């Protein structure tokens, strides 16, 4: 009997579509809570800045789109800055990000942030060693300065962590899918070869810039849906707001959301060389 690959393919598509539907339905209650949170920020005049950093193809952009899907468009901005201009290169690195900071009652989500200087730029040679060291020495002070406004500014720092195998799979999909090919960047093409260098920069990032006042949260993102759901829960837990649902489960999955300090300990346990970097 001849096979019917088209029928099988159609069945697979239907199964995937059904899975996407149920995943979308599971997110909706949390997206509804995010609208309440947004309204709370508007009513109290508070500002929220959420940083989405991490490796390429770790699901940052997709998570931002799910978070903002039903939000009031007048009260949030998603910011993804390109390469700095020649003039911006002569200015304080963080300045061009501060220029996009939220007004009272607004949320700004950065798809990669000023921490590019701590992660991508030093690995790819886009900044000098001196610039990298200066940034790492000063960034916590910068953050402390704009957080000292009577609690009006909320800063949430998220690092999306994907495994090497899953990153490779996603890169292959980008190469072969014309609708995703535009996502391939200069960094993507070298990310696998420079995996260890990026890992070391991640370690130094957590070591130097994870503080009590502005902690990092690591999001395990091999499963995109779980990463999106747990990120929403985390944000909703970090900002008290009125009207919080009593029926919804807000407890984050500890295998998906990892406090920055815990991630540091796990990295040291897995790789002895990171223990030496603490000296």
Buried (B, 14 or more C-beta within 10 A) or exposed (E): EEEEEEEEEEEEEEEEEEEEEEBEEEBEBBBEBBBBBBBBBBEBEBBBBBBBBBBBBBBBBBBBEBBBEBBBEEBBBBBEBEEBEEEBEEEEBBEBBEEEBBEEBBBBBBBBBBBBBBBBBBBBEBBEEEBBEBBBEEBBEBBEEBBEEEEBBBBBBBBBBBEBEBBBBBBEEBEEEEEBEEBBEEBBEBBBEBBEBBBBBBBBBBBBBBBEEBBBBBBBBBEBBBBBBBBBBBBBEBBEBEEBEEEEEEEBEEEBBBBBBBBBBEBBEEBEEBEEEEE
